[in-house]
Amino acid sequence: MGGTWDPISLPVRPGLYINFVEAAAAQIKGGARGVVALPLFEYEGTAIAGQFYTVEKEIEAIQLFGADAVEPISLVLQGGAKEVLVYTVPAIAGDTVSAAEYAGIRDVFSTRQFNVFVYPELLSADERLAAQHWCKDSREDEGKHFIAVFGGSLTDDSSIDTGNQRSIDLADDYVVNLVTGAVINGGTYSSASYAPYIAGLIAGTAINKSITYSPVRANDVNKRLKNSEINRSLQQGSLVLVHDGEKVKVEQGLVTSGRKIRAIRARQAIATDIPKAAAESYIGKLDNNADGQAALIAAVKAYLERLELNNVLTDIAVTLDPERKSEGDTVYLLIGFTEIDSMERILLTIKV
């Protein structure tokens, strides 16, 4: 158990709770964490409704869900994810998935571990917002850290302002909004239908790497943008695909808050890994005295130093929180670090 904590309302359940405290003036500019969660609404084959399946290869997906149902799963795997956590949604009464049914889908995924979440199809604006709130609540109330990826319809993609407004509406450190779709072998994909590929790309990229300028599997984008439109989209936290004359690539790896996906994923890794390690090796096993506290600090530092060696972060500091007394069964740690960014802007001054 973990999550954020409030100094005036301490957690009840045993666990190690992390509170990321950002300095007001600061601006936060291993291995692949590769599990993408995806609910599947239409399927056949051997899969049973209301079950979870872990898929690593397309051939497995075809056997489980049928050839007509596997395209979003295939896109996730082509993006580079290690595996897809698929939930077979029970048959829906009528043609439209209700808000209660979407809420039920989110609830069952809340009991599973994954790194990126994506729907295989277009959502209404209300359901996108509900999913964004779920992502935020999972982080703040459940200590569960993942990125959610969204997109829009072909009609939405025809107007970059529509896509950018979606980024504004979904602004959050843990949300990615794709505003351009793709053309693959003559077939046109909206940003919503291509979002599973981006989810796979994010999950399959090591946390010490950026997806900026990463080539994607596509022949073209469904709408080529002008330079001014690309700039405006980036400023509003949108994820943009561009055709550079040779290939289609991600212009810049951003979440809708405008921060870098690389930095956010480093934070998610720390917020996930430290509580897990503490639960396995330290909670209930160390005395809350000077020796036990020193052992805990050393363990946390060792983990962060490993990330430092892999160019995930730097400037590590781990101490007891000087503003709160660690006593009884409670330990307050103060952890500081700086995420390492990728080189994304090279500015040349040439004197002749």
DRENDO-1510 file (C-alpha; in Angstrom, 1 decimal, always signed):
<recs>
REC; n; res; u; v; w
REC; 1; MET; +0.0; +0.0; +0.0 .
REC; 2; GLY; +1.2; +3.5; -0.7 .
REC; 3; GLY; +0.2; +6.9; -2.0 .
REC; 4; THR; +0.6; +10.5; -1.2 .
REC; 5; TRP; +0.2; +11.7; +2.3 .
REC; 6; ASP; -1.1; +14.8; +4.1 .
REC; 7; PRO; +0.8; +15.9; +7.2 .
REC; 8; ILE; -2.5; +16.6; +9.0 .
REC; 9; SER; -4.1; +13.4; +8.0 .
REC; 10; LEU; -1.6; +10.5; +8.2 .
REC; 11; PRO; -2.2; +7.2; +6.4 .
REC; 12; VAL; -3.9; +4.5; +8.3 .
REC; 13; ARG; -2.6; +1.3; +6.6 .
REC; 14; PRO; +1.1; +0.2; +7.0 .
REC; 15; GLY; +3.2; +1.2; +4.1 .
REC; 16; LEU; +5.9; +3.5; +2.8 .
REC; 17; TYR; +4.3; +6.8; +1.5 .
REC; 18; ILE; +6.0; +9.1; -0.9 .
REC; 19; ASN; +5.2; +12.8; -1.1 .
REC; 20; PHE; +7.0; +14.5; -4.0 .
REC; 21; VAL; +7.6; +18.1; -2.9 .
REC; 22; GLU; +8.7; +20.4; -5.7 .
REC; 23; ALA; +10.4; +23.7; -5.0 .
REC; 24; ALA; +8.2; +26.5; -6.2 .
REC; 25; ALA; +10.9; +28.1; -8.3 .
REC; 26; ALA; +12.1; +24.8; -9.8 .
REC; 27; GLN; +11.0; +23.4; -13.1 .
REC; 28; ILE; +11.6; +19.7; -13.6 .
REC; 29; LYS; +12.6; +19.9; -17.3 .
REC; 30; GLY; +16.3; +0.6; -15.5 .
REC; 31; GLY; +15.1; -0.5; -18.6 .
REC; 32; ALA; +11.8; -0.5; -20.4 .
REC; 33; ARG; +8.7; -0.5; -18.3 .
REC; 34; GLY; +6.7; -2.2; -20.9 .
REC; 35; VAL; +3.2; -3.2; -19.8 .
REC; 36; VAL; +0.3; -1.5; -21.6 .
REC; 37; ALA; -3.3; -2.0; -20.3 .
REC; 38; LEU; -6.1; -2.2; -22.9 .
REC; 39; PRO; -9.8; -3.1; -22.5 .
REC; 40; LEU; -11.1; -5.1; -25.5 .
REC; 41; PHE; -14.8; -4.6; -26.4 .
REC; 42; GLU; -15.1; -6.9; -29.4 .
REC; 43; TYR; -13.5; -10.3; -29.6 .
REC; 44; GLU; -14.0; -14.0; -30.4 .
REC; 45; GLY; -11.7; -17.0; -30.3 .
REC; 46; THR; -10.9; -18.7; -27.1 .
REC; 47; ALA; -11.1; -15.7; -24.8 .
REC; 48; ILE; -13.7; -15.6; -22.0 .
REC; 49; ALA; -15.6; -12.5; -21.1 .
REC; 50; GLY; -14.5; -10.6; -18.0 .
REC; 51; GLN; -11.0; -12.0; -17.9 .
REC; 52; PHE; -7.5; -10.6; -18.0 .
REC; 53; TYR; -5.0; -11.9; -20.5 .
REC; 54; THR; -1.3; -11.1; -20.9 .
REC; 55; VAL; -0.2; -11.1; -24.5 .
REC; 56; GLU; +3.4; -10.8; -25.8 .
REC; 57; LYS; +2.9; -11.8; -29.5 .
REC; 58; GLU; +0.4; -11.1; -32.1 .
REC; 59; ILE; -0.2; -14.8; -32.8 .
REC; 60; GLU; -1.3; -15.3; -29.2 .
REC; 61; ALA; -3.8; -12.4; -29.6 .
REC; 62; ILE; -5.3; -13.9; -32.8 .
REC; 63; GLN; -5.9; -17.2; -31.1 .
REC; 64; LEU; -7.4; -15.6; -28.0 .
REC; 65; PHE; -9.5; -12.8; -29.5 .
REC; 66; GLY; -9.8; -13.5; -33.3 .
REC; 67; ALA; -8.1; -11.9; -36.2 .
REC; 68; ASP; -10.6; -9.1; -36.5 .
REC; 69; ALA; -10.1; -7.9; -33.0 .
REC; 70; VAL; -6.3; -7.7; -32.7 .
REC; 71; GLU; -5.4; -4.5; -34.5 .
REC; 72; PRO; -5.1; -2.3; -31.3 .
REC; 73; ILE; -3.1; -5.1; -29.6 .
REC; 74; SER; -0.8; -5.4; -32.6 .
REC; 75; LEU; -0.3; -1.6; -32.6 .
REC; 76; VAL; +0.8; -1.7; -29.0 .
REC; 77; LEU; +3.3; -4.5; -29.6 .
REC; 78; GLN; +4.6; -2.8; -32.8 .
REC; 79; GLY; +5.2; +0.3; -30.7 .
REC; 80; GLY; +7.6; -1.7; -28.6 .
REC; 81; ALA; +5.7; -2.7; -25.4 .
REC; 82; LYS; +6.9; -5.8; -23.7 .
REC; 83; GLU; +3.4; -7.1; -23.2 .
REC; 84; VAL; -0.3; -6.1; -23.4 .
REC; 85; LEU; -2.6; -6.6; -20.4 .
REC; 86; VAL; -6.0; -7.2; -22.1 .
REC; 87; TYR; -9.3; -7.2; -20.3 .
REC; 88; THR; -12.2; -8.8; -22.2 .
REC; 89; VAL; -15.1; -6.5; -21.5 .
REC; 90; PRO; -18.4; -8.4; -21.0 .
REC; 91; ALA; -21.0; -8.0; -23.7 .
REC; 92; ILE; -22.6; -4.5; -23.7 .
REC; 93; ALA; -26.3; -4.2; -23.8 .
REC; 94; GLY; -27.2; -1.9; -26.7 .
REC; 95; ASP; -24.7; -0.1; -29.0 .
REC; 96; THR; -23.2; +2.4; -26.6 .
REC; 97; VAL; -21.0; +1.7; -23.6 .
REC; 98; SER; -22.5; +3.5; -20.6 .
REC; 99; ALA; -20.7; +5.6; -18.0 .
REC; 100; ALA; -21.3; +2.9; -15.4 .
REC; 101; GLU; -19.7; +0.3; -17.7 .
REC; 102; TYR; -16.7; +2.4; -18.3 .
REC; 103; ALA; -16.4; +3.0; -14.5 .
REC; 104; GLY; -16.5; -0.8; -14.1 .
REC; 105; ILE; -13.7; -1.2; -16.6 .
REC; 106; ARG; -11.5; +1.3; -14.7 .
REC; 107; ASP; -12.3; -0.5; -11.4 .
REC; 108; VAL; -11.1; -3.9; -12.6 .
REC; 109; PHE; -7.9; -2.3; -14.0 .
REC; 110; SER; -7.3; -0.6; -10.7 .
REC; 111; THR; -6.4; -4.0; -9.2 .
REC; 112; ARG; -3.7; -4.7; -11.8 .
REC; 113; GLN; -0.2; -3.4; -12.4 .
REC; 114; PHE; +0.8; -1.7; -15.7 .
REC; 115; ASN; +2.7; +1.2; -17.0 .
REC; 116; VAL; +0.5; +2.8; -19.7 .
REC; 117; PHE; -3.3; +2.7; -20.2 .
REC; 118; VAL; -5.1; +3.2; -23.5 .
REC; 119; TYR; -8.5; +2.5; -24.9 .
REC; 120; PRO; -8.7; +0.8; -28.4 .
REC; 121; GLU; -11.3; +3.2; -29.7 .
REC; 122; LEU; -12.6; +6.8; -29.5 .
REC; 123; LEU; -14.1; +8.0; -26.3 .
REC; 124; SER; -16.6; +10.8; -25.7 .
REC; 125; ALA; -15.3; +14.0; -24.0 .
REC; 126; ASP; -17.0; +13.0; -20.8 .
REC; 127; GLU; -15.4; +9.6; -20.7 .
REC; 128; ARG; -11.9; +11.0; -21.5 .
REC; 129; LEU; -12.3; +13.4; -18.6 .
REC; 130; ALA; -13.5; +10.5; -16.3 .
REC; 131; ALA; -10.4; +8.5; -17.3 .
REC; 132; GLN; -8.2; +11.4; -16.6 .
REC; 133; HIS; -9.7; +11.8; -13.2 .
REC; 134; TRP; -9.2; +8.1; -12.6 .
REC; 135; CYS; -5.5; +8.4; -13.5 .
REC; 136; LYS; -5.1; +11.3; -11.1 .
REC; 137; ASP; -7.0; +9.6; -8.3 .
REC; 138; SER; -5.0; +6.4; -8.8 .
REC; 139; ARG; -1.9; +8.4; -8.3 .
REC; 140; GLU; -3.0; +10.5; -5.3 .
REC; 141; ASP; -5.2; +8.0; -3.5 .
REC; 142; GLU; -3.9; +4.6; -4.4 .
REC; 143; GLY; -0.2; +5.1; -5.0 .
REC; 144; LYS; -0.6; +3.7; -8.5 .
REC; 145; HIS; +1.4; +5.4; -11.2 .
REC; 146; PHE; +0.7; +5.1; -15.0 .
REC; 147; ILE; +0.4; +7.2; -18.1 .
REC; 148; ALA; -2.9; +7.3; -20.0 .
REC; 149; VAL; -2.9; +8.0; -23.7 .
REC; 150; PHE; -5.8; +9.6; -25.6 .
REC; 151; GLY; -6.7; +10.8; -29.1 .
REC; 152; GLY; -9.5; +12.1; -31.2 .
REC; 153; SER; -11.6; +11.3; -34.3 .
REC; 154; LEU; -10.7; +11.9; -37.9 .
REC; 155; THR; -12.9; +15.0; -37.8 .
REC; 156; ASP; -11.1; +16.2; -34.6 .
REC; 157; ASP; -7.7; +15.6; -36.3 .
REC; 158; SER; -8.7; +17.9; -39.2 .
REC; 159; SER; -8.5; +20.9; -36.9 .
REC; 160; ILE; -5.4; +21.2; -34.8 .
REC; 161; ASP; -7.2; +23.6; -32.5 .
REC; 162; THR; -9.7; +20.9; -31.6 .
REC; 163; GLY; -6.9; +18.5; -30.7 .
REC; 164; ASN; -5.1; +21.2; -28.7 .
REC; 165; GLN; -8.2; +22.0; -26.8 .
REC; 166; ARG; -8.4; +18.4; -25.8 .
REC; 167; SER; -4.9; +18.7; -24.4 .
REC; 168; ILE; -5.9; +21.7; -22.4 .
REC; 169; ASP; -9.0; +19.9; -21.1 .
REC; 170; LEU; -6.9; +16.8; -20.1 .
REC; 171; ALA; -3.9; +18.7; -18.7 .
REC; 172; ASP; -2.1; +16.4; -16.2 .
REC; 173; ASP; +1.4; +15.1; -15.6 .
REC; 174; TYR; +0.3; +11.6; -16.3 .
REC; 175; VAL; -1.8; +12.1; -19.5 .
REC; 176; VAL; -0.6; +12.1; -23.1 .
REC; 177; ASN; -2.9; +13.5; -25.9 .
REC; 178; LEU; -2.1; +12.6; -29.5 .
REC; 179; VAL; -3.5; +15.2; -31.9 .
REC; 180; THR; -2.4; +13.7; -35.3 .
REC; 181; GLY; -3.2; +10.3; -36.7 .
REC; 182; ALA; -1.3; +8.2; -39.2 .
REC; 183; VAL; -1.5; +6.7; -42.7 .
REC; 184; ILE; -0.3; +3.1; -42.9 .
REC; 185; ASN; -0.2; +1.3; -46.2 .
REC; 186; GLY; -3.1; +3.4; -47.5 .
REC; 187; GLY; -5.2; +3.1; -44.4 .
REC; 188; THR; -6.0; +6.2; -42.4 .
REC; 189; TYR; -5.9; +6.0; -38.6 .
REC; 190; SER; -7.4; +8.7; -36.4 .
REC; 191; SER; -5.3; +9.9; -33.4 .
REC; 192; ALA; -7.6; +7.8; -31.2 .
REC; 193; SER; -7.2; +4.6; -33.2 .
REC; 194; TYR; -3.4; +5.2; -33.4 .
REC; 195; ALA; -3.1; +5.9; -29.7 .
REC; 196; PRO; -2.4; +2.2; -28.9 .
REC; 197; TYR; +0.8; +2.5; -30.9 .
REC; 198; ILE; +1.9; +5.5; -29.0 .
REC; 199; ALA; +1.1; +3.7; -25.7 .
REC; 200; GLY; +3.4; +0.9; -26.8 .
REC; 201; LEU; +6.1; +3.3; -27.8 .
REC; 202; ILE; +6.0; +5.0; -24.4 .
REC; 203; ALA; +6.0; +1.7; -22.5 .
REC; 204; GLY; +8.7; +0.2; -24.6 .
REC; 205; THR; +11.1; +3.1; -24.2 .
REC; 206; ALA; +13.6; +2.9; -21.4 .
REC; 207; ILE; +13.2; +5.5; -18.7 .
REC; 208; ASN; +16.6; +7.0; -19.5 .
REC; 209; LYS; +15.5; +7.6; -23.1 .
REC; 210; SER; +13.1; +10.1; -24.7 .
REC; 211; ILE; +10.6; +9.4; -27.4 .
REC; 212; THR; +11.3; +12.7; -29.0 .
REC; 213; TYR; +12.1; +12.2; -32.7 .
REC; 214; SER; +11.4; +8.5; -32.4 .
REC; 215; PRO; +10.3; +7.2; -35.8 .
REC; 216; VAL; +6.9; +5.5; -35.9 .
REC; 217; ARG; +5.4; +2.8; -38.1 .
REC; 218; ALA; +3.5; +4.9; -40.6 .
REC; 219; ASN; +3.9; +6.1; -44.2 .
REC; 220; ASP; +2.5; +9.6; -43.5 .
REC; 221; VAL; +0.4; +11.6; -41.0 .
REC; 222; ASN; -3.3; +12.1; -41.6 .
REC; 223; LYS; -2.8; +15.9; -41.4 .
REC; 224; ARG; +0.5; +17.6; -42.1 .
REC; 225; LEU; +0.9; +20.7; -39.9 .
REC; 226; LYS; +2.6; +24.0; -40.5 .
REC; 227; ASN; +5.6; +25.0; -38.3 .
REC; 228; SER; +3.4; +27.5; -36.5 .
REC; 229; GLU; +0.8; +24.9; -35.8 .
REC; 230; ILE; +3.4; +22.4; -34.5 .
REC; 231; ASN; +4.8; +25.1; -32.2 .
REC; 232; ARG; +1.4; +26.0; -30.9 .
REC; 233; SER; +0.6; +22.3; -30.3 .
REC; 234; LEU; +3.7; +21.8; -28.3 .
REC; 235; GLN; +3.1; +24.8; -26.2 .
REC; 236; GLN; -0.3; +23.4; -25.3 .
REC; 237; GLY; +1.0; +20.0; -24.3 .
REC; 238; SER; +0.0; +18.0; -27.3 .
REC; 239; LEU; +1.8; +15.0; -28.7 .
REC; 240; VAL; +2.4; +15.6; -32.4 .
REC; 241; LEU; +3.4; +13.3; -35.3 .
REC; 242; VAL; +5.2; +14.9; -38.2 .
REC; 243; HIS; +6.5; +13.8; -41.6 .
REC; 244; ASP; +10.0; +15.2; -42.0 .
REC; 245; GLY; +10.2; +14.4; -45.7 .
REC; 246; GLU; +11.6; +10.9; -45.1 .
REC; 247; LYS; +9.7; +9.4; -42.2 .
REC; 248; VAL; +7.0; +9.9; -39.6 .
REC; 249; LYS; +8.3; +10.7; -36.1 .
REC; 250; VAL; +7.2; +12.0; -32.8 .
REC; 251; GLU; +8.0; +15.8; -32.7 .
REC; 252; GLN; +8.5; +15.9; -28.9 .
REC; 253; GLY; +7.6; +13.5; -26.0 .
REC; 254; LEU; +5.2; +15.6; -23.9 .
REC; 255; VAL; +2.4; +15.0; -21.4 .
REC; 256; THR; -0.5; +17.4; -21.4 .
REC; 257; SER; +0.9; +19.5; -18.6 .
REC; 258; GLY; +3.8; +20.4; -20.9 .
REC; 259; ARG; +6.4; +18.3; -19.1 .
REC; 260; LYS; +8.6; +15.7; -20.7 .
REC; 261; ILE; +7.4; +12.1; -20.7 .
REC; 262; ARG; +10.9; +11.0; -19.9 .
REC; 263; ALA; +11.0; +13.0; -16.6 .
REC; 264; ILE; +7.5; +11.8; -15.6 .
REC; 265; ARG; +8.3; +8.2; -16.2 .
REC; 266; ALA; +11.4; +8.5; -14.0 .
REC; 267; ARG; +9.2; +9.9; -11.3 .
REC; 268; GLN; +6.7; +7.1; -11.7 .
REC; 269; ALA; +9.5; +4.5; -11.6 .
REC; 270; ILE; +10.7; +5.9; -8.2 .
REC; 271; ALA; +7.2; +6.2; -6.8 .
REC; 272; THR; +6.5; +2.6; -7.8 .
REC; 273; ASP; +9.8; +0.8; -7.1 .
REC; 274; ILE; +10.7; +2.3; -3.6 .
REC; 275; PRO; +7.4; +1.3; -2.0 .
REC; 276; LYS; +7.6; -2.2; -3.6 .
REC; 277; ALA; +11.1; -2.7; -2.3 .
REC; 278; ALA; +10.2; -1.4; +1.1 .
REC; 279; ALA; +7.2; -3.7; +1.4 .
REC; 280; GLU; +9.3; -6.7; +0.4 .
REC; 281; SER; +12.4; -6.0; +2.6 .
REC; 282; TYR; +11.9; -3.3; +5.2 .
REC; 283; ILE; +8.4; -2.7; +6.5 .
REC; 284; GLY; +8.0; -4.6; +9.7 .
REC; 285; LYS; +11.6; -5.8; +9.6 .
REC; 286; LEU; +13.6; -2.8; +10.6 .
REC; 287; ASP; +13.7; -1.2; +14.0 .
REC; 288; ASN; +12.8; +2.5; +14.0 .
REC; 289; ASN; +16.0; +3.7; +15.6 .
REC; 290; ALA; +19.2; +5.2; +14.3 .
REC; 291; ASP; +20.5; +1.9; +12.9 .
REC; 292; GLY; +17.2; +1.0; +11.2 .
REC; 293; GLN; +16.8; +4.5; +9.7 .
REC; 294; ALA; +20.3; +4.5; +8.4 .
REC; 295; ALA; +19.7; +1.1; +6.7 .
REC; 296; LEU; +16.5; +2.4; +5.1 .
REC; 297; ILE; +18.3; +5.6; +3.9 .
REC; 298; ALA; +21.2; +3.5; +2.5 .
REC; 299; ALA; +18.8; +1.2; +0.6 .
REC; 300; VAL; +16.9; +4.1; -1.0 .
REC; 301; LYS; +20.1; +5.8; -1.9 .
REC; 302; ALA; +21.4; +2.6; -3.5 .
REC; 303; TYR; +18.3; +2.5; -5.7 .
REC; 304; LEU; +18.6; +6.1; -6.7 .
REC; 305; GLU; +22.3; +5.8; -7.4 .
REC; 306; ARG; +21.5; +2.9; -9.7 .
REC; 307; LEU; +19.2; +5.2; -11.7 .
REC; 308; GLU; +21.9; +7.8; -11.6 .
REC; 309; LEU; +24.4; +5.4; -13.2 .
REC; 310; ASN; +21.9; +4.8; -16.0 .
REC; 311; ASN; +21.5; +8.6; -16.6 .
REC; 312; VAL; +17.9; +8.8; -15.3 .
REC; 313; LEU; +18.6; +11.3; -12.6 .
REC; 314; THR; +21.3; +13.2; -10.7 .
REC; 315; ASP; +21.9; +15.4; -7.6 .
REC; 316; ILE; +20.6; +12.7; -5.2 .
REC; 317; ALA; +19.9; +13.5; -1.5 .
REC; 318; VAL; +18.2; +11.1; +1.0 .
REC; 319; THR; +17.9; +12.2; +4.6 .
REC; 320; LEU; +15.5; +12.1; +7.5 .
REC; 321; ASP; +13.0; +14.9; +7.1 .
REC; 322; PRO; +14.3; +17.6; +9.5 .
REC; 323; GLU; +10.8; +19.1; +9.9 .
REC; 324; ARG; +9.1; +15.9; +11.1 .
REC; 325; LYS; +10.3; +13.6; +13.9 .
REC; 326; SER; +10.6; +9.9; +13.0 .
REC; 327; GLU; +9.4; +7.9; +16.0 .
REC; 328; GLY; +7.1; +5.1; +16.9 .
REC; 329; ASP; +6.2; +3.2; +13.7 .
REC; 330; THR; +6.6; +6.2; +11.4 .
REC; 331; VAL; +9.7; +7.3; +9.4 .
REC; 332; TYR; +9.8; +10.5; +7.4 .
REC; 333; LEU; +12.3; +10.6; +4.6 .
REC; 334; LEU; +13.3; +13.6; +2.5 .
REC; 335; ILE; +14.3; +12.6; -1.0 .
REC; 336; GLY; +15.7; +15.0; -3.6 .
REC; 337; PHE; +16.9; +14.5; -7.2 .
REC; 338; THR; +16.9; +16.1; -10.6 .
REC; 339; GLU; +15.7; +14.1; -13.6 .
REC; 340; ILE; +18.1; +14.1; -16.5 .
REC; 341; ASP; +16.6; +15.4; -19.7 .
REC; 342; SER; +17.5; +14.5; -23.3 .
REC; 343; MET; +19.3; +16.9; -25.6 .
REC; 344; GLU; +16.4; +18.2; -27.8 .
REC; 345; ARG; +17.4; +21.6; -28.9 .
REC; 346; ILE; +20.8; +22.2; -30.5 .
REC; 347; LEU; +21.4; +25.9; -31.1 .
REC; 348; LEU; +24.4; +26.8; -33.3 .
REC; 349; THR; +26.2; +30.1; -33.5 .
REC; 350; ILE; +28.5; +30.2; -36.5 .
REC; 351; LYS; +31.1; +32.9; -36.9 .
REC; 352; VAL; +32.5; +33.4; -40.4 .
</recs>
